[in-house]
């Protein structure tokens, strides 16, 4: 199950999904939460966008993969 999730997140559709999720989080922060808390949420929304653009998966090491999605030996 986890293998499938990591492989999905490292695929092109998975990267596009992370960009979309990041944009949604930024929108929620700016348009709904607003203020300082909204700004913090918006900055957090940048994390999945930058990770997708860099080609890394930040949760992969938690499941025995490298940041690039390769299985550790």
C-alpha positions as CSV (number, residue, x, y, z in Angstrom):
1,X,0.0,0.0,0.0
2,X,2.7,2.5,1.0
3,X,4.8,1.5,-2.0
4,X,1.9,2.5,-4.3
5,X,1.5,5.8,-2.5
6,X,5.2,6.7,-2.8
7,X,5.2,5.7,-6.5
8,X,2.1,7.8,-7.1
9,X,3.6,10.8,-5.4
10,X,6.8,10.5,-7.5
11,X,4.9,10.2,-10.8
12,X,4.0,13.1,-13.0
13,X,0.3,13.0,-11.9
14,X,1.4,12.8,-8.3
15,X,3.6,15.9,-8.7
16,X,0.8,17.8,-10.3
17,X,-1.5,16.7,-7.4
18,X,1.0,18.1,-4.9
19,X,1.2,21.4,-6.8
20,X,-2.6,21.6,-6.8
21,X,-2.8,20.7,-3.1
22,X,-0.2,23.4,-2.3
23,X,-2.1,26.0,-4.3
24,X,-5.3,25.1,-2.4
25,X,-3.5,25.4,0.9
26,X,-2.2,28.8,-0.1
27,X,-5.6,29.9,-1.2
28,X,-7.2,28.8,2.1
29,X,-4.5,30.6,4.0
30,X,-4.8,33.9,2.1
31,X,-8.6,34.0,1.4
32,X,-10.2,32.1,4.3
33,X,-7.9,32.2,7.3
34,X,-6.2,35.6,6.6
35,X,-4.0,37.5,9.0
36,X,-0.8,36.1,10.4
37,X,-2.2,32.6,10.7
38,X,-3.2,32.7,7.1
39,X,0.2,33.8,6.0
40,X,1.8,30.9,7.9
41,X,-0.6,28.5,6.3
42,X,0.2,30.0,2.9
43,X,3.9,29.6,3.4
44,X,3.3,25.9,4.5
45,X,1.4,25.5,1.1
46,X,4.7,26.3,-0.7
47,X,6.3,23.2,0.7
48,X,4.6,20.6,-1.5
49,X,4.9,22.9,-4.5
50,X,8.7,23.2,-4.1
51,X,9.1,19.5,-3.3
52,X,7.2,18.6,-6.4
53,X,9.2,21.0,-8.6
54,X,12.5,19.7,-7.1
55,X,11.4,16.1,-7.7
56,X,11.5,15.0,-4.1
57,X,9.0,13.4,-1.7
58,X,9.4,14.6,1.8
59,X,7.5,11.8,3.4
60,X,9.3,9.0,1.5
61,X,12.1,8.6,4.2
62,X,9.5,7.8,6.8
63,X,8.7,4.6,4.8
64,X,12.2,3.5,3.9
65,X,12.6,5.4,0.7
66,X,15.1,8.1,-0.3
67,X,13.8,11.6,-1.0
68,X,13.9,10.7,-4.7
69,X,11.5,7.8,-4.1
70,X,14.1,5.0,-4.4
71,X,13.8,2.0,-2.1
72,X,16.6,1.8,0.4
73,X,18.4,-1.5,0.6
